[in-house]
Amino acid sequence: MASHRAPTMENRKYSLLSAPDLAAEDDAAVLAKLGYKQELCRNFTMIQVFGIAFSIMGLLPSIASTLAYSIPAGPAGMVWGWFLASGFIFIVGLAMADLGSAMPTSGGLYWWTHFFSSPATRNPLSFLVGYSNSIGLVGGLCSIDYGFSLMFLSVIVVARDGNWTPSNGVIYATFLACVLCHGILASVMSKIMGKLQTVFVVINFILIAATVIALPIGAKNRRNGGHYIFAHTENLTTWPTGWTFMLSWLSPIWTIGSFDACVHISEECVNATEAVPAGILMSIGSCWFFGFIVVIVLAATISPDLESVTDSKFGQPMAQIYFDALGKNGTIGLMSLLFIVQFLMGISILVAASRQTWAFSRDGALPLSSFFRPISQRFGYIPLRTIWGCVFLAAVLGLLSLIAPAAAQALFSLSVAGNNLAWGIPIFARVVWGQRKFKPGPFYTGDRFSVPIAWTAIAFLVFGIILCMFPVGGPDPTPQSMNYTVVINMAVWVGALAYYYIDARKWFTGPKITIATDDLTEQQQVALREEGLEVTNSKGQAVATSNDAEAARKQ
């Protein structure tokens, strides 16, 4: 019988890391239990994990970008639509926090789907979730940078007193320059990216404070009363008033998204089992609370002639609200700060998108996975190639803005419907097929509440997908006002499943093990098998343990 040298403690430690000093042994061990070697550098603290999600949400710029959804319902729709929808989003966050604490990995959403789903569904559903999430995050980058372009150009329009209108070509050129800048910054600033999230959060709060203080002062002679703010409804659409109110929920649904960034950054944060759920809930809770204050201030200072705001000559309702209260110079100042924060949002979401697509390529699911898979040590152990892959895809998708505003609006849908599907399926898989396999982490909502929370989250996510597919203006849209969300997202979902059943089913088997199993202890090998992963040695042969032998004797 061939002798087998017992692995030393140092060998076992190094087998979990692709390079020394990337992470503490405990963090690497948590990731190893999911089958992965530590390849990224863990330099994000809990506050910085919260920071990346909160930065992507970019509270005030996102509210500004989505006022077209909330203003038609009137001030009461703005205020209570925000409060109610945010509460449901927090419930979704609780369901995701349960999973993120138990199994923190960059590709968490599709990993959880594969782990909890039934044998017949795990591969296609995992494949679908991975693509929907990856493209949804890139769609979020597109919509953020497109919003930046509109805000940046609106400052020029205000400076020219409304006597200039940017063409679609100018909008796309601004968008493209923004995307390329984000690619460069995400590449060269990786070593301080965690610390930058704290800076981004501070700048966000400076903008929120400036707006909340300046608008009531500027509009002191024409502020709206409490009844108007909290009880006055309008209907600037041809939908029934009740449905117009429901459409106002799209503003918080779009704004308080991308909290899954905490999951995607989990392989770069310290103490991920606690940092990931904390980041998810802190970011959602902060946006819920501070966003409620912001929309109350906007409702208190907005012109009662709401159509003049939505049809502003500046091209941005928020610019009109600033202009009415603060005049030209005040508007230029705050809109400039607004587009700066919007620009920072793009950096953070590109980081999150690149980690998800890298994780997906690590498991061989993307075209050219072998090209995108390598980690750049020179730039600080980051997935440099997937950063630029996301930049390229965003630049291509951004070409929709050259067609028409309705087509550009479809960019928003990729981040809402695509991510809602990617968030909902793993939660659904857990409660339907995998509840007995679920082992809670340090954060857990409890046996009594966890499943009801999960079902509430699923119902809301399904509702959100349906809601974002409705034409905003009314039931009889023109080609120019049509909501093409259903077209764009069905193309992604049907395309992903078609790709799987035509070709990928032959080779995609779910998450792969990347740790060196020859150096694992027997207990570690058993733990991996309990996670549903096949343990093989360096020769690709299945590894038998004494537990397997004991089980065989009992049969």
Secondary structure as UniProt FT lines:
FT   HELIX           9..15
FT   TURN            20..21
FT   HELIX           25..32
FT   TURN            33..35
FT   HELIX           46..57
FT   HELIX           59..65
FT   HELIX           67..70
FT   HELIX           71..73
FT   HELIX           74..102
FT   TURN            106..107
FT   HELIX           108..116
FT   TURN            119..121
FT   HELIX           122..159
FT   TURN            160..162
FT   HELIX           168..188
FT   HELIX           190..192
FT   HELIX           193..218
FT   TURN            219..221
FT   HELIX           226..231
FT   HELIX           241..247
FT   TURN            248..249
FT   HELIX           250..255
FT   TURN            259..260
FT   HELIX           261..264
FT   HELIX           266..268
FT   TURN            270..271
FT   HELIX           272..301
FT   HELIX           306..310
FT   TURN            313..314
FT   HELIX           317..362
FT   TURN            363..364
FT   TURN            367..368
FT   HELIX           369..372
FT   TURN            377..380
FT   HELIX           384..397
FT   HELIX           398..402
FT   HELIX           405..432
FT   HELIX           435..437
FT   TURN            447..449
FT   HELIX           450..467
FT   TURN            468..469
FT   TURN            479..481
FT   HELIX           485..502
FT   HELIX           504..506
FT   HELIX           517..519
FT   HELIX           522..530
FT   TURN            531..532
FT   TURN            538..539
FT   HELIX           546..554
//
